[in-house]
Amino acid sequence: MKVIRHVKAMKEALANNKMKKIGFVPTMGYLHDGHLSLVDVARKENDLVVMSIFVNPLQFGPTEDLATYPRDEKHDTELAKKHGVDILFIPDVKEMYPDHFSIEMKLTTKTNVLCGKSRPGHFDGVITVLTKLFHIVEPTNAYFGLKDAQQFSVVDTLIHQLNFPIHLVGLPTVRERDGLAKSSRNVYLNDQERKDALVLYDTLKLGKQLVTDGTTVPSLKDELTKYLTRHCKGKVDYLEILSFPQLEEVHSIESTIIIAIAVHFDRARLIDNIILHADGTTVNRIG
């Protein structure tokens, strides 16, 4: 496995692989099973697997955890190598954003709901860094986890509207044995919060059952809100039911929907979701 830290070296390393299928897994590091599941699928479906590790400052707000975001480059490198990554791209901030970086990208749709509603500018930072990474790597396939479903939807818009020749693949959320979604921020939970956090997945499972039983959207929203607020020890940021991937309000369940939740604990904000067909069956892969 090659570890590369500069854009020029990255372009040179990929120059002789233009005819190969390149699978790309962009991450912010502190790798867990969710990231590695993307690598494992990319390894099966491509000739060359590239992973990036870059904690992107543009997608953190002024009160968010950029400075304390967990990092462990040595461990990440070992895991990437073990799972078959061919090239690991680890640029620093100056490499990605040179002095006097004068381009600003702005997303005008899909930002007034879910995480975008309480994190203004977050997805502008996401599309900026991904535009750069897509141009640097020029992947055939790009792999993202559906745990951050709003991000997946935003990336889908980016690829289609800017005509990137990239096939986008969304893969299912990887969970702990008890159902908690894997996340780099789980390390911030204390023992009690770790137990309390299970209410997110319990709420989603209830939602799946209600959709399977043929509930209406108002009843679904009411029942899930009552259940979450009754059992949740953290501060609920949102519980939303939207069309997917459009992320628009729905009045009836006639096509694919997402039930999405965000909860603040003392030092961690956790998100989780479930994407369902109209009959209540789970969407596990997109693309």
C-alpha positions as CSV (number, residue, x, y, z in Angstrom):
1,M,0.0,0.0,0.0
2,K,1.3,3.5,-0.9
3,V,0.7,6.4,1.5
4,I,0.7,9.7,-0.4
5,R,0.4,13.2,1.0
6,H,0.6,15.5,-2.0
7,V,-1.8,16.1,-4.9
8,K,1.0,16.1,-7.5
9,A,2.3,12.7,-6.3
10,M,-1.3,11.4,-6.2
11,K,-1.9,12.4,-9.8
12,E,1.4,10.8,-10.8
13,A,0.6,7.5,-9.0
14,L,-2.8,7.3,-10.8
15,A,-1.5,8.3,-14.2
16,N,-0.7,4.7,-15.1
17,N,-4.0,3.4,-13.9
18,K,-6.4,5.2,-16.2
19,M,-7.7,2.0,-17.8
20,K,-8.4,0.4,-14.4
21,K,-11.6,0.5,-12.4
22,I,-10.9,2.7,-9.4
23,G,-13.0,2.5,-6.3
24,F,-12.8,5.5,-4.0
25,V,-13.6,5.7,-0.3
26,P,-13.3,9.2,1.1
27,T,-13.2,9.4,4.9
28,M,-12.2,11.7,7.8
29,G,-10.2,8.9,9.4
30,Y,-10.5,7.3,12.9
31,L,-11.7,4.3,10.9
32,H,-14.3,1.8,12.2
33,D,-16.2,-1.1,10.7
34,G,-18.5,1.2,8.8
35,H,-15.6,2.6,6.8
36,L,-14.0,-0.8,6.3
37,S,-17.2,-2.3,5.0
38,L,-17.0,0.3,2.2
39,V,-13.4,-0.7,1.5
40,D,-14.3,-4.4,1.5
41,V,-17.0,-3.9,-1.2
42,A,-14.8,-1.6,-3.2
43,R,-12.1,-4.2,-3.1
44,K,-14.5,-6.8,-4.7
45,E,-15.8,-4.4,-7.4
46,N,-12.7,-2.6,-8.6
47,D,-9.1,-3.1,-9.8
48,L,-7.7,-0.3,-7.6
49,V,-8.9,0.9,-4.2
50,V,-8.1,4.5,-3.1
51,M,-9.0,5.8,0.4
52,S,-8.6,9.4,1.5
53,I,-8.2,10.6,5.1
54,F,-8.8,14.3,5.5
55,V,-10.5,16.1,8.4
56,N,-12.1,18.8,6.3
57,P,-12.3,22.1,8.2
58,L,-14.8,23.6,5.8
59,Q,-17.6,21.3,7.1
60,F,-17.2,22.2,10.8
61,G,-19.0,25.1,12.3
62,P,-17.3,27.5,14.7
63,T,-18.7,25.7,17.8
64,E,-18.2,22.2,16.5
65,D,-15.5,19.7,17.3
66,L,-12.8,20.2,14.6
67,A,-10.0,20.6,17.1
68,T,-11.0,17.5,19.1
69,Y,-12.2,15.3,16.3
70,P,-10.6,11.9,17.0
71,R,-7.6,11.0,14.9
72,D,-5.3,8.0,14.9
73,E,-3.3,7.9,11.6
74,K,-1.1,5.0,12.6
75,H,-4.1,2.8,13.4
76,D,-5.9,4.0,10.3
77,T,-3.0,3.1,8.1
78,E,-2.8,-0.4,9.5
79,L,-6.5,-1.0,9.0
80,A,-6.4,0.4,5.5
81,K,-3.5,-1.9,4.5
82,K,-5.2,-4.9,6.1
83,H,-8.4,-4.4,4.2
84,G,-6.7,-4.1,0.8
85,V,-6.4,-0.4,0.1
86,D,-3.9,0.2,-2.7
87,I,-3.4,4.0,-2.2
88,L,-4.0,5.9,1.0
89,F,-4.2,9.7,0.4
90,I,-3.6,11.8,3.5
91,P,-3.2,15.4,2.6
92,D,-2.9,18.2,5.1
93,V,-5.1,21.4,5.1
94,K,-2.5,23.5,3.2
95,E,-2.3,20.9,0.5
96,M,-6.0,20.8,0.0
97,Y,-6.7,24.5,0.6
98,P,-3.6,26.6,-0.4
99,D,-3.3,30.2,0.9
100,H,-5.9,32.6,-0.6
101,F,-8.2,29.8,-1.6
102,S,-10.7,31.9,-3.5
103,I,-13.4,29.5,-4.7
104,E,-16.6,29.1,-2.7
105,M,-19.2,26.4,-3.5
106,K,-22.7,26.6,-2.2
107,L,-25.5,24.1,-2.1
108,T,-29.0,25.6,-2.6
109,T,-31.1,22.5,-2.1
110,K,-31.4,19.7,0.4
111,T,-29.9,21.9,3.2
112,N,-33.0,23.1,5.0
113,V,-33.7,19.7,6.6
114,L,-32.0,17.2,8.8
115,C,-28.4,18.1,9.7
116,G,-28.2,20.9,7.2
117,K,-30.9,22.8,9.1
118,S,-28.8,23.1,12.3
119,R,-25.4,23.1,10.6
120,P,-25.3,26.0,8.1
121,G,-22.5,25.8,5.6
122,H,-21.7,22.2,6.5
123,F,-22.7,20.7,3.1
124,D,-21.0,23.6,1.3
125,G,-17.8,22.3,2.8
126,V,-18.7,18.7,1.9
127,I,-19.2,19.5,-1.8
128,T,-16.1,21.6,-1.9
129,V,-13.8,18.9,-0.6
130,L,-15.4,16.2,-2.6
131,T,-15.1,18.2,-5.8
132,K,-11.4,18.5,-5.2
133,L,-11.0,14.8,-4.3
134,F,-13.1,13.6,-7.3
135,H,-10.8,15.6,-9.6
136,I,-7.7,14.3,-7.9
137,V,-8.6,10.6,-7.8
138,E,-11.0,10.4,-10.9
139,P,-12.7,7.3,-9.5
140,T,-14.9,4.9,-11.4
141,N,-17.0,4.2,-8.3
142,A,-17.3,6.2,-5.1
143,Y,-18.5,4.5,-1.9
144,F,-20.5,6.2,0.9
145,G,-22.3,4.8,3.9
146,L,-26.1,5.4,4.1
147,K,-25.8,6.2,7.8
148,D,-25.2,9.8,6.7
149,A,-28.1,9.7,4.2
150,Q,-28.3,13.4,3.7
151,Q,-24.6,13.5,2.7
152,F,-25.3,10.6,0.2
153,S,-28.2,12.6,-1.3
154,V,-26.0,15.7,-1.5
155,V,-23.2,13.7,-3.2
156,D,-25.7,12.3,-5.7
157,T,-26.7,15.9,-6.6
158,L,-23.0,16.9,-6.9
159,I,-22.2,14.1,-9.2
160,H,-25.2,14.5,-11.5
161,Q,-25.3,18.3,-11.7
162,L,-21.6,18.7,-12.2
163,N,-21.5,15.7,-14.6
164,F,-18.8,13.7,-12.8
165,P,-18.3,10.4,-14.6
166,I,-18.6,8.6,-11.3
167,H,-20.9,5.8,-10.2
168,L,-22.2,6.5,-6.7
169,V,-22.7,3.5,-4.3
170,G,-24.5,3.8,-1.0
171,L,-24.0,0.9,1.4
172,P,-25.9,0.0,4.6
173,T,-25.2,1.3,8.1
174,V,-22.9,-0.9,10.1
175,R,-24.0,-1.4,13.7
176,E,-22.7,-2.7,17.0
177,R,-24.3,-6.0,18.2
178,D,-26.8,-4.1,20.2
179,G,-27.8,-1.9,17.2
180,L,-26.0,1.3,17.8
181,A,-24.7,2.7,14.5
182,K,-20.9,2.7,14.2
183,S,-19.5,6.3,14.5
184,S,-16.2,8.0,15.2
185,R,-18.1,10.1,17.8
186,N,-19.2,7.1,19.8
187,V,-16.0,7.3,21.8
188,Y,-17.4,10.5,23.4
189,L,-20.3,8.7,25.0
190,N,-20.0,7.8,28.7
191,D,-21.3,4.4,29.8
192,Q,-24.8,5.6,30.6
193,E,-25.1,7.5,27.4
194,R,-23.9,4.5,25.5
195,K,-26.9,2.6,26.8
196,D,-29.3,5.5,26.3
197,A,-28.2,5.9,22.7
198,L,-29.9,2.6,21.8
199,V,-33.2,4.5,21.7
200,L,-32.3,5.8,18.3
201,Y,-32.3,2.4,16.6
202,D,-35.3,1.2,18.7
203,T,-37.2,4.2,17.4
204,L,-36.3,3.4,13.8
205,K,-37.2,-0.3,14.2
206,L,-40.6,0.9,15.5
207,G,-40.9,3.1,12.4
208,K,-40.2,0.2,10.1
209,Q,-42.9,-1.9,11.8
210,L,-45.5,0.9,11.6
211,V,-44.8,1.5,7.9
212,T,-45.1,-2.3,7.2
213,D,-48.4,-2.2,9.0
214,G,-49.6,0.5,6.7
215,T,-49.7,3.6,8.9
216,T,-50.2,7.1,7.7
217,V,-47.4,9.7,7.7
218,P,-49.1,11.9,10.5
219,S,-49.6,8.8,12.7
220,L,-46.0,7.6,12.0
221,K,-44.6,11.0,13.0
222,D,-46.7,11.2,16.1
223,E,-46.0,7.7,17.3
224,L,-42.2,8.0,16.8
225,T,-42.0,11.4,18.3
226,K,-43.8,10.2,21.4
227,Y,-41.6,7.1,21.7
228,L,-38.4,9.0,21.2
229,T,-39.1,11.8,23.6
230,R,-40.4,9.4,26.2
231,H,-37.3,7.2,26.2
232,C,-34.5,9.5,25.1
233,K,-32.1,10.9,27.7
234,G,-30.3,13.2,25.3
235,K,-31.6,16.3,23.6
236,V,-33.5,15.5,20.4
237,D,-32.4,17.6,17.5
238,Y,-34.8,16.2,14.9
239,L,-37.0,13.3,13.9
240,E,-38.0,13.7,10.3
241,I,-39.8,11.6,7.7
242,L,-38.9,12.6,4.1
243,S,-38.8,11.3,0.6
244,F,-35.5,9.8,-0.4
245,P,-33.2,10.8,-2.0
246,Q,-35.2,14.0,-2.7
247,L,-35.4,14.9,1.0
248,E,-38.7,16.5,0.6
249,E,-41.8,16.5,2.8
250,V,-44.2,13.6,2.3
251,H,-47.9,13.4,3.0
252,S,-48.3,9.7,2.1
253,I,-46.0,6.7,1.8
254,E,-46.1,5.9,-1.9
255,S,-42.4,5.6,-2.6
256,T,-39.1,5.4,-0.8
257,I,-38.8,7.4,2.4
258,I,-36.2,8.0,5.1
259,I,-36.9,8.2,8.8
260,A,-34.0,10.1,10.3
261,I,-33.0,11.1,13.9
262,A,-30.4,13.2,15.5
263,V,-29.8,13.4,19.3
264,H,-27.3,15.5,21.3
265,F,-25.6,13.9,24.3
266,D,-23.1,15.7,26.5
267,R,-20.1,15.5,24.1
268,A,-21.5,13.7,21.0
269,R,-24.2,14.4,18.5
270,L,-25.4,11.1,17.0
271,I,-27.4,10.5,13.8
272,D,-29.2,7.4,12.6
273,N,-31.8,6.6,9.9
274,I,-33.6,3.9,8.1
275,I,-34.5,4.0,4.4
276,L,-37.7,2.2,3.5
277,H,-39.6,1.2,0.4
278,A,-43.3,2.0,0.5
279,D,-44.1,-1.6,1.7
280,G,-41.7,-1.2,4.7
281,T,-38.8,-3.3,3.4
282,T,-35.4,-1.8,4.1
283,V,-33.2,-0.2,1.3
284,N,-29.8,-1.7,2.0
285,R,-27.8,-0.6,-1.1
286,I,-28.2,2.1,-3.7
287,G,-26.2,2.0,-6.9
